């Protein structure tokens, strides 16, 4: 019986952990270093122009990239927002290394 329990636990690595972030700055990969010091100055138009580089958030100065589903959610939210800058998002998902497997994403209006 213990072997079965161990096998089940080993099948689910600890690397994937559910997490959430509130009001995190949304940043594209191209502009991370450029806007790290002042992420709220990053414009919506720039975020849309750099969509192909991929999106992520700044968390305590570290950029955490999104998976492909998260990139799609971020792009859709950016296209729908009327905000010109100060793009902050609420995100839920699973951490996998330095990436987020995004479950939900919404822009703070």
N, CA, C and O atoms as CSV, one atom per row, in Angstrom:
chain,resi,resn,atom,element,x,y,z
A,1,UNK,N,N,0.829,-1.195,0.000
A,1,UNK,CA,C,0.000,0.000,0.000
A,1,UNK,C,C,0.871,1.255,0.000
A,1,UNK,O,O,0.559,2.224,-0.692
A,2,UNK,N,N,1.950,1.244,0.764
A,2,UNK,CA,C,2.824,2.411,0.808
A,2,UNK,C,C,3.471,2.668,-0.548
A,2,UNK,O,O,3.684,3.816,-0.936
A,3,UNK,N,N,3.775,1.607,-1.252
A,3,UNK,CA,C,4.382,1.774,-2.580
A,3,UNK,C,C,3.426,2.489,-3.522
A,3,UNK,O,O,3.853,3.327,-4.317
A,4,UNK,N,N,2.160,2.173,-3.445
A,4,UNK,CA,C,1.173,2.833,-4.298
A,4,UNK,C,C,1.089,4.310,-3.948
A,4,UNK,O,O,1.071,5.153,-4.845
A,5,UNK,N,N,1.039,4.636,-2.675
A,5,UNK,CA,C,0.979,6.037,-2.256
A,5,UNK,C,C,2.206,6.793,-2.722
A,5,UNK,O,O,2.098,7.922,-3.201
A,6,UNK,N,N,3.376,6.181,-2.585
A,6,UNK,CA,C,4.608,6.826,-3.044
A,6,UNK,C,C,4.585,7.028,-4.551
A,6,UNK,O,O,5.000,8.080,-5.036
A,7,UNK,N,N,4.110,6.039,-5.299
A,7,UNK,CA,C,4.055,6.132,-6.757
A,7,UNK,C,C,3.116,7.265,-7.184
A,7,UNK,O,O,3.417,8.001,-8.124
A,8,UNK,N,N,2.001,7.402,-6.507
A,8,UNK,CA,C,1.061,8.479,-6.824
A,8,UNK,C,C,1.689,9.833,-6.524
A,8,UNK,O,O,1.564,10.757,-7.328
A,9,UNK,N,N,2.358,9.970,-5.390
A,9,UNK,CA,C,2.986,11.236,-5.018
A,9,UNK,C,C,4.116,11.572,-5.988
A,9,UNK,O,O,4.300,12.740,-6.330
A,10,UNK,N,N,4.867,10.582,-6.434
A,10,UNK,CA,C,5.977,10.819,-7.340
A,10,UNK,C,C,5.489,11.231,-8.727
A,10,UNK,O,O,6.227,11.867,-9.479
A,11,UNK,N,N,4.256,10.876,-9.067
A,11,UNK,CA,C,3.708,11.214,-10.376
A,11,UNK,C,C,3.368,12.694,-10.493
A,11,UNK,O,O,3.219,13.205,-11.603
A,12,UNK,N,N,3.246,13.381,-9.378
A,12,UNK,CA,C,2.908,14.794,-9.381
A,12,UNK,C,C,4.068,15.595,-8.819
A,12,UNK,O,O,4.190,15.729,-7.601
A,13,UNK,N,N,4.923,16.132,-9.682
A,13,UNK,CA,C,6.094,16.863,-9.205
A,13,UNK,C,C,5.707,18.128,-8.458
A,13,UNK,O,O,4.667,18.734,-8.719
A,14,UNK,N,N,6.559,18.508,-7.530
A,14,UNK,CA,C,6.307,19.695,-6.736
A,14,UNK,C,C,6.541,20.972,-7.522
A,14,UNK,O,O,6.208,22.052,-7.035
A,15,UNK,N,N,7.101,20.889,-8.721
A,15,UNK,CA,C,7.405,22.078,-9.516
A,15,UNK,C,C,6.141,22.840,-9.910
A,15,UNK,O,O,6.180,24.064,-10.031
A,16,UNK,N,N,5.035,22.149,-10.108
A,16,UNK,CA,C,3.794,22.806,-10.499
A,16,UNK,C,C,2.992,23.138,-9.248
A,16,UNK,O,O,2.481,22.249,-8.568
A,17,UNK,N,N,2.892,24.422,-8.957
A,17,UNK,CA,C,2.167,24.856,-7.766
A,17,UNK,C,C,1.175,25.940,-8.161
A,17,UNK,O,O,1.529,26.873,-8.882
A,18,UNK,N,N,-0.066,25.823,-7.694
A,18,UNK,CA,C,-1.083,26.829,-7.972
A,18,UNK,C,C,-0.702,28.126,-7.270
A,18,UNK,O,O,-0.245,28.125,-6.127
A,19,UNK,N,N,-0.901,29.222,-7.978
A,19,UNK,CA,C,-0.545,30.525,-7.423
A,19,UNK,C,C,-1.443,31.600,-8.018
A,19,UNK,O,O,-2.155,31.361,-8.994
A,20,UNK,N,N,-1.400,32.779,-7.422
A,20,UNK,CA,C,-2.131,33.920,-7.969
A,20,UNK,C,C,-1.346,35.194,-7.709
A,20,UNK,O,O,-0.600,35.297,-6.735
A,21,UNK,N,N,-1.525,36.154,-8.592
A,21,UNK,CA,C,-0.888,37.457,-8.493
A,21,UNK,C,C,-1.955,38.505,-8.713
A,21,UNK,O,O,-2.798,38.363,-9.599
A,22,UNK,N,N,-1.926,39.559,-7.912
A,22,UNK,CA,C,-2.874,40.650,-8.059
A,22,UNK,C,C,-2.120,41.921,-8.425
A,22,UNK,O,O,-1.070,42.228,-7.860
A,23,UNK,N,N,-2.678,42.648,-9.378
A,23,UNK,CA,C,-2.140,43.941,-9.820
A,23,UNK,C,C,-0.663,43.864,-10.216
A,23,UNK,O,O,0.118,44.764,-9.907
A,24,UNK,N,N,-0.292,42.788,-10.899
A,24,UNK,CA,C,1.090,42.632,-11.373
A,24,UNK,C,C,1.252,43.343,-12.711
A,24,UNK,O,O,0.350,43.292,-13.546
A,25,UNK,N,N,2.385,44.005,-12.928
A,25,UNK,CA,C,2.606,44.661,-14.217
A,25,UNK,C,C,2.743,43.641,-15.344
A,25,UNK,O,O,3.514,42.687,-15.245
A,26,UNK,N,N,1.977,43.859,-16.419
A,26,UNK,CA,C,2.077,43.014,-17.611
A,26,UNK,C,C,3.182,43.580,-18.498
A,26,UNK,O,O,3.165,44.761,-18.844
A,27,UNK,N,N,4.141,42.731,-18.864
A,27,UNK,CA,C,5.299,43.161,-19.644
A,27,UNK,C,C,5.551,42.134,-20.750
A,27,UNK,O,O,5.431,40.929,-20.530
A,28,UNK,N,N,5.903,42.629,-21.944
A,28,UNK,CA,C,6.305,41.712,-23.018
A,28,UNK,C,C,7.798,41.430,-22.889
A,28,UNK,O,O,8.541,42.202,-22.282
A,29,UNK,N,N,8.220,40.318,-23.466
A,29,UNK,CA,C,9.618,39.896,-23.330
A,29,UNK,C,C,10.595,40.912,-23.920
A,29,UNK,O,O,11.672,41.131,-23.366
A,30,UNK,N,N,10.224,41.534,-25.043
A,30,UNK,CA,C,11.117,42.512,-25.690
A,30,UNK,C,C,11.448,43.689,-24.782
A,30,UNK,O,O,12.544,44.244,-24.868
A,31,UNK,N,N,10.533,44.072,-23.928
A,31,UNK,CA,C,10.682,45.319,-23.168
A,31,UNK,C,C,10.998,45.127,-21.685
A,31,UNK,O,O,11.029,46.104,-20.936
A,32,UNK,N,N,11.227,43.909,-21.256
A,32,UNK,CA,C,11.452,43.653,-19.826
A,32,UNK,C,C,12.519,44.571,-19.244
A,32,UNK,O,O,12.255,45.297,-18.286
A,33,UNK,N,N,13.703,44.548,-19.806
A,33,UNK,CA,C,14.803,45.339,-19.239
A,33,UNK,C,C,14.562,46.839,-19.388
A,33,UNK,O,O,14.959,47.627,-18.530
A,34,UNK,N,N,13.920,47.219,-20.468
A,34,UNK,CA,C,13.680,48.631,-20.747
A,34,UNK,C,C,12.700,49.266,-19.758
A,34,UNK,O,O,12.866,50.425,-19.378
A,35,UNK,N,N,11.680,48.510,-19.340
A,35,UNK,CA,C,10.623,49.096,-18.495
A,35,UNK,C,C,10.612,48.556,-17.068
A,35,UNK,O,O,9.732,48.907,-16.282
A,36,UNK,N,N,11.564,47.721,-16.730
A,36,UNK,CA,C,11.604,47.098,-15.402
A,36,UNK,C,C,11.544,48.124,-14.263
A,36,UNK,O,O,10.863,47.903,-13.262
A,37,UNK,N,N,12.249,49.232,-14.417
A,37,UNK,CA,C,12.302,50.255,-13.363
A,37,UNK,C,C,11.008,51.053,-13.270
A,37,UNK,O,O,10.694,51.602,-12.213
A,38,UNK,N,N,10.256,51.123,-14.364
A,38,UNK,CA,C,9.024,51.909,-14.378
A,38,UNK,C,C,7.966,51.208,-15.233
A,38,UNK,O,O,7.607,51.709,-16.299
A,39,UNK,N,N,7.465,50.059,-14.779
A,39,UNK,CA,C,6.556,49.264,-15.608
A,39,UNK,C,C,5.232,49.947,-15.935
A,39,UNK,O,O,4.614,49.627,-16.950
A,40,UNK,N,N,4.784,50.883,-15.096
A,40,UNK,CA,C,3.511,51.541,-15.370
A,40,UNK,C,C,3.592,52.506,-16.544
A,40,UNK,O,O,2.559,52.928,-17.062
A,41,UNK,N,N,4.798,52.863,-16.974
A,41,UNK,CA,C,4.943,53.735,-18.132
A,41,UNK,C,C,4.856,52.950,-19.442
A,41,UNK,O,O,4.776,53.549,-20.514
A,42,UNK,N,N,4.870,51.644,-19.368
A,42,UNK,CA,C,4.791,50.787,-20.556
A,42,UNK,C,C,3.393,50.926,-21.160
A,42,UNK,O,O,2.390,50.698,-20.483
A,43,UNK,N,N,3.335,51.297,-22.422
A,43,UNK,CA,C,2.045,51.596,-23.044
A,43,UNK,C,C,1.366,50.357,-23.622
A,43,UNK,O,O,2.011,49.361,-23.947
A,44,UNK,N,N,0.059,50.452,-23.735
A,44,UNK,CA,C,-0.727,49.382,-24.340
A,44,UNK,C,C,-0.305,49.181,-25.788
A,44,UNK,O,O,-0.202,48.047,-26.255
A,45,UNK,N,N,-0.061,50.279,-26.503
A,45,UNK,CA,C,0.341,50.146,-27.910
A,45,UNK,C,C,1.662,49.387,-28.045
A,45,UNK,O,O,1.817,48.589,-28.970
A,46,UNK,N,N,2.607,49.618,-27.149
A,46,UNK,CA,C,3.869,48.884,-27.180
A,46,UNK,C,C,3.630,47.402,-26.867
A,46,UNK,O,O,4.191,46.526,-27.527
A,47,UNK,N,N,2.811,47.133,-25.878
A,47,UNK,CA,C,2.492,45.745,-25.537
A,47,UNK,C,C,1.880,45.015,-26.725
A,47,UNK,O,O,2.181,43.846,-26.961
A,48,UNK,N,N,1.018,45.705,-27.474
A,48,UNK,CA,C,0.398,45.090,-28.646
A,48,UNK,C,C,1.418,44.891,-29.767
A,48,UNK,O,O,1.396,43.864,-30.445
A,49,UNK,N,N,2.300,45.850,-29.965
A,49,UNK,CA,C,3.319,45.734,-31.011
A,49,UNK,C,C,4.279,44.579,-30.738
A,49,UNK,O,O,4.753,43.933,-31.672
A,50,UNK,N,N,4.563,44.321,-29.484
A,50,UNK,CA,C,5.549,43.292,-29.116
A,50,UNK,C,C,4.902,41.957,-28.746
A,50,UNK,O,O,5.527,41.130,-28.082
A,51,UNK,N,N,3.665,41.742,-29.168
A,51,UNK,CA,C,2.921,40.533,-28.790
A,51,UNK,C,C,3.647,39.245,-29.149
A,51,UNK,O,O,3.584,38.272,-28.398
A,52,UNK,N,N,4.329,39.225,-30.279
A,52,UNK,CA,C,4.986,37.988,-30.735
A,52,UNK,C,C,6.132,37.561,-29.824
A,52,UNK,O,O,6.534,36.397,-29.843
A,53,UNK,N,N,6.665,38.490,-29.025
A,53,UNK,CA,C,7.771,38.135,-28.130
A,53,UNK,C,C,7.295,37.363,-26.906
A,53,UNK,O,O,8.088,36.692,-26.246
A,54,UNK,N,N,6.004,37.455,-26.600
A,54,UNK,CA,C,5.436,36.759,-25.448
A,54,UNK,C,C,5.273,37.693,-24.268
A,54,UNK,O,O,5.986,38.688,-24.140
A,55,UNK,N,N,4.322,37.359,-23.407
A,55,UNK,CA,C,3.999,38.176,-22.239
A,55,UNK,C,C,4.374,37.471,-20.943
A,55,UNK,O,O,4.620,36.266,-20.901
A,56,UNK,N,N,4.406,38.266,-19.906
A,56,UNK,CA,C,4.638,37.771,-18.557
A,56,UNK,C,C,4.375,38.894,-17.580
A,56,UNK,O,O,3.909,39.967,-17.963
A,57,UNK,N,N,4.674,38.647,-16.322
A,57,UNK,CA,C,4.491,39.663,-15.291
A,57,UNK,C,C,5.791,39.868,-14.532
A,57,UNK,O,O,6.672,39.008,-14.522
A,58,UNK,N,N,5.887,41.019,-13.904
A,58,UNK,CA,C,6.994,41.262,-12.985
A,58,UNK,C,C,6.527,40.888,-11.590
A,58,UNK,O,O,5.485,41.356,-11.131
A,59,UNK,N,N,7.292,40.049,-10.922
A,59,UNK,CA,C,6.999,39.628,-9.562
A,59,UNK,C,C,8.257,39.854,-8.729
A,59,UNK,O,O,9.223,39.098,-8.829
A,60,UNK,N,N,8.232,40.896,-7.910
A,60,UNK,CA,C,9.406,41.273,-7.112
A,60,UNK,C,C,10.657,41.430,-7.972
A,60,UNK,O,O,11.735,40.954,-7.617
A,61,UNK,N,N,10.491,42.111,-9.118
A,61,UNK,CA,C,11.613,42.386,-9.996
A,61,UNK,C,C,12.005,41.264,-10.938
A,61,UNK,O,O,12.891,41.441,-11.774
A,62,UNK,N,N,11.358,40.108,-10.817
A,62,UNK,CA,C,11.659,38.972,-11.694
A,62,UNK,C,C,10.535,38.803,-12.712
A,62,UNK,O,O,9.354,38.838,-12.368
A,63,UNK,N,N,10.931,38.617,-13.986
A,63,UNK,CA,C,9.943,38.418,-15.041
A,63,UNK,C,C,9.564,36.950,-15.101
A,63,UNK,O,O,10.422,36.081,-15.256
A,64,UNK,N,N,8.271,36.679,-14.978
A,64,UNK,CA,C,7.738,35.322,-15.081
A,64,UNK,C,C,6.941,35.237,-16.373
A,64,UNK,O,O,5.930,35.922,-16.523
A,65,UNK,N,N,7.382,34.407,-17.305
A,65,UNK,CA,C,6.732,34.336,-18.607
A,65,UNK,C,C,5.472,33.483,-18.559
A,65,UNK,O,O,5.318,32.611,-17.704
A,66,UNK,N,N,4.574,33.760,-19.503
A,66,UNK,CA,C,3.327,33.013,-19.633
A,66,UNK,C,C,3.492,31.876,-20.630
A,66,UNK,O,O,4.341,31.928,-21.519
A,67,UNK,N,N,2.669,30.850,-20.467
A,67,UNK,CA,C,2.562,29.794,-21.465
A,67,UNK,C,C,1.786,30.339,-22.666
A,67,UNK,O,O,1.351,31.491,-22.636
A,68,UNK,N,N,1.606,29.553,-23.701
A,68,UNK,CA,C,0.939,30.044,-24.910
A,68,UNK,C,C,-0.513,30.446,-24.647
A,68,UNK,O,O,-0.992,31.423,-25.223
A,69,UNK,N,N,-1.213,29.717,-23.796
A,69,UNK,CA,C,-2.592,30.087,-23.461
A,69,UNK,C,C,-2.620,31.429,-22.722
A,69,UNK,O,O,-3.523,32.237,-22.940
A,70,UNK,N,N,-1.648,31.663,-21.861
A,70,UNK,CA,C,-1.558,32.936,-21.157
A,70,UNK,C,C,-1.269,34.081,-22.102
A,70,UNK,O,O,-1.815,35.172,-21.941
A,71,UNK,N,N,-0.411,33.846,-23.097
A,71,UNK,CA,C,-0.131,34.866,-24.099
A,71,UNK,C,C,-1.398,35.237,-24.863
A,71,UNK,O,O,-1.647,36.415,-25.121
A,72,UNK,N,N,-2.198,34.239,-25.223
A,72,UNK,CA,C,-3.452,34.492,-25.930
A,72,UNK,C,C,-4.428,35.281,-25.063
A,72,UNK,O,O,-5.093,36.197,-25.547
A,73,UNK,N,N,-4.514,34.929,-23.791
A,73,UNK,CA,C,-5.415,35.641,-22.871
A,73,UNK,C,C,-4.966,37.090,-22.681
A,73,UNK,O,O,-5.790,38.003,-22.642
A,74,UNK,N,N,-3.665,37.288,-22.565
A,74,UNK,CA,C,-3.132,38.644,-22.390
A,74,UNK,C,C,-3.407,39.484,-23.632
A,74,UNK,O,O,-3.823,40.637,-23.518
A,75,UNK,N,N,-3.182,38.926,-24.801
A,75,UNK,CA,C,-3.409,39.659,-26.040
A,75,UNK,C,C,-4.884,40.033,-26.188
A,75,UNK,O,O,-5.202,41.162,-26.562
A,76,UNK,N,N,-5.773,39.104,-25.902
A,76,UNK,CA,C,-7.210,39.390,-25.992
A,76,UNK,C,C,-7.603,40.490,-25.012
A,76,UNK,O,O,-8.381,41.379,-25.360
A,77,UNK,N,N,-7.075,40.441,-23.791
A,77,UNK,CA,C,-7.388,41.461,-22.789
A,77,UNK,C,C,-6.846,42.826,-23.208
A,77,UNK,O,O,-7.505,43.845,-23.001
A,78,UNK,N,N,-5.650,42.852,-23.796
A,78,UNK,CA,C,-5.068,44.120,-24.262
A,78,UNK,C,C,-5.893,44.718,-25.394
A,78,UNK,O,O,-6.094,45.932,-25.443
A,79,UNK,N,N,-6.365,43.884,-26.294
A,79,UNK,CA,C,-7.184,44.372,-27.401
A,79,UNK,C,C,-8.522,44.922,-26.904
A,79,UNK,O,O,-9.103,45.801,-27.542
A,80,UNK,N,N,-9.013,44.414,-25.776
A,80,UNK,CA,C,-10.318,44.831,-25.249
A,80,UNK,C,C,-10.241,46.044,-24.316
A,80,UNK,O,O,-11.255,46.701,-24.080
A,81,UNK,N,N,-9.056,46.346,-23.786
A,81,UNK,CA,C,-8.966,47.425,-22.798
A,81,UNK,C,C,-8.939,48.801,-23.456
A,81,UNK,O,O,-8.523,48.951,-24.605
A,82,UNK,N,N,-9.383,49.780,-22.715
A,82,UNK,CA,C,-9.319,51.175,-23.154
A,82,UNK,C,C,-8.156,51.902,-22.472
A,82,UNK,O,O,-7.893,53.069,-22.763
A,83,UNK,N,N,-7.469,51.215,-21.574
A,83,UNK,CA,C,-6.332,51.813,-20.872
A,83,UNK,C,C,-5.172,52.031,-21.838
A,83,UNK,O,O,-4.922,51.207,-22.718
A,84,UNK,N,N,-4.478,53.131,-21.667
A,84,UNK,CA,C,-3.333,53.472,-22.529
A,84,UNK,C,C,-2.002,53.035,-21.914
A,84,UNK,O,O,-1.036,52.798,-22.640
A,85,UNK,N,N,-1.942,52.927,-20.584
A,85,UNK,CA,C,-0.739,52.506,-19.869
A,85,UNK,C,C,-1.158,52.016,-18.484
A,85,UNK,O,O,-2.345,51.806,-18.237
A,86,UNK,N,N,-0.203,51.833,-17.586
A,86,UNK,CA,C,-0.503,51.295,-16.253
A,86,UNK,C,C,-1.260,49.959,-16.363
A,86,UNK,O,O,-2.284,49.762,-15.709
A,87,UNK,N,N,-0.751,49.068,-17.181
A,87,UNK,CA,C,-1.423,47.779,-17.391
A,87,UNK,C,C,-1.018,46.820,-16.279
A,87,UNK,O,O,0.093,46.290,-16.254
A,88,UNK,N,N,-1.943,46.623,-15.378
A,88,UNK,CA,C,-1.765,45.694,-14.259
A,88,UNK,C,C,-2.789,44.579,-14.416
A,88,UNK,O,O,-3.931,44.823,-14.806
A,89,UNK,N,N,-2.374,43.354,-14.111
A,89,UNK,CA,C,-3.244,42.198,-14.305
A,89,UNK,C,C,-3.367,41.364,-13.037
A,89,UNK,O,O,-2.481,41.345,-12.182
A,90,UNK,N,N,-4.492,40.684,-12.952
A,90,UNK,CA,C,-4.707,39.656,-11.940
A,90,UNK,C,C,-4.586,38.329,-12.676
A,90,UNK,O,O,-5.246,38.116,-13.692
A,91,UNK,N,N,-3.747,37.444,-12.165
A,91,UNK,CA,C,-3.443,36.179,-12.843
A,91,UNK,C,C,-3.534,35.035,-11.845
A,91,UNK,O,O,-3.093,35.156,-10.702
A,92,UNK,N,N,-4.112,33.923,-12.291
A,92,UNK,CA,C,-4.036,32.675,-11.537
A,92,UNK,C,C,-3.463,31.613,-12.462
A,92,UNK,O,O,-3.665,31.651,-13.676
A,93,UNK,N,N,-2.749,30.673,-11.874
A,93,UNK,CA,C,-2.187,29.593,-12.671
A,93,UNK,C,C,-1.209,28.763,-11.871
A,93,UNK,O,O,-1.080,28.917,-10.656
A,94,UNK,N,N,-0.531,27.891,-12.566
A,94,UNK,CA,C,0.444,27.001,-11.947
A,94,UNK,C,C,1.851,27.459,-12.304
A,94,UNK,O,O,2.151,27.721,-13.469
A,95,UNK,N,N,2.704,27.554,-11.302
A,95,UNK,CA,C,4.114,27.871,-11.535
A,95,UNK,C,C,4.820,26.615,-12.013
A,95,UNK,O,O,4.689,25.548,-11.415
A,96,UNK,N,N,5.560,26.754,-13.086
A,96,UNK,CA,C,6.380,25.661,-13.602
A,96,UNK,C,C,7.751,26.251,-13.910
A,96,UNK,O,O,7.975,26.776,-15.000
A,97,UNK,N,N,8.665,26.163,-12.949
A,97,UNK,CA,C,9.971,26.805,-13.087
A,97,UNK,C,C,9.804,28.309,-12.998
A,97,UNK,O,O,9.306,28.821,-11.997
A,98,UNK,N,N,10.221,29.026,-14.046
A,98,UNK,CA,C,10.039,30.476,-14.066
A,98,UNK,C,C,8.916,30.876,-15.022
A,98,UNK,O,O,8.866,32.012,-15.492
A,99,UNK,N,N,8.018,29.935,-15.304
A,99,UNK,CA,C,6.883,30.175,-16.192
A,99,UNK,C,C,5.573,29.975,-15.445
A,99,UNK,O,O,5.500,29.267,-14.440
A,100,UNK,N,N,4.539,30.627,-15.976
A,100,UNK,CA,C,3.193,30.472,-15.415
A,100,UNK,C,C,2.307,29.815,-16.457
A,100,UNK,O,O,2.185,30.299,-17.583
A,101,UNK,N,N,1.696,28.718,-16.072
A,101,UNK,CA,C,0.663,28.091,-16.900
A,101,UNK,C,C,-0.631,28.791,-16.497
A,101,UNK,O,O,-1.244,28.444,-15.487
A,102,UNK,N,N,-1.037,29.772,-17.287
A,102,UNK,CA,C,-2.110,30.696,-16.911
A,102,UNK,C,C,-3.480,30.034,-16.996
A,102,UNK,O,O,-3.839,29.445,-18.016
A,103,UNK,N,N,-4.240,30.139,-15.905
A,103,UNK,CA,C,-5.626,29.669,-15.869
A,103,UNK,C,C,-6.569,30.840,-16.143
A,103,UNK,O,O,-7.476,30.729,-16.968
A,104,UNK,N,N,-6.354,31.974,-15.445
A,104,UNK,CA,C,-7.182,33.159,-15.653
A,104,UNK,C,C,-6.292,34.388,-15.700
A,104,UNK,O,O,-5.225,34.430,-15.087
A,105,UNK,N,N,-6.753,35.387,-16.439
A,105,UNK,CA,C,-6.039,36.661,-16.531
A,105,UNK,C,C,-7.052,37.756,-16.797
A,105,UNK,O,O,-7.910,37.617,-17.668
A,106,UNK,N,N,-6.955,38.847,-16.047
A,106,UNK,CA,C,-7.806,40.010,-16.304
A,106,UNK,C,C,-7.017,41.277,-16.023
A,106,UNK,O,O,-6.194,41.325,-15.108
A,107,UNK,N,N,-7.282,42.306,-16.828
A,107,UNK,CA,C,-6.639,43.594,-16.639
A,107,UNK,C,C,-7.419,44.374,-15.596
A,107,UNK,O,O,-8.649,44.422,-15.622
A,108,UNK,N,N,-6.685,44.983,-14.679
A,108,UNK,CA,C,-7.304,45.861,-13.686
A,108,UNK,C,C,-7.687,47.161,-14.378
A,108,UNK,O,O,-6.825,47.860,-14.910
A,109,UNK,N,N,-8.939,47.478,-14.374
A,109,UNK,CA,C,-9.406,48.721,-15.022
A,109,UNK,C,C,-9.400,49.874,-14.086
A,109,UNK,O,O,-9.762,50.985,-14.473
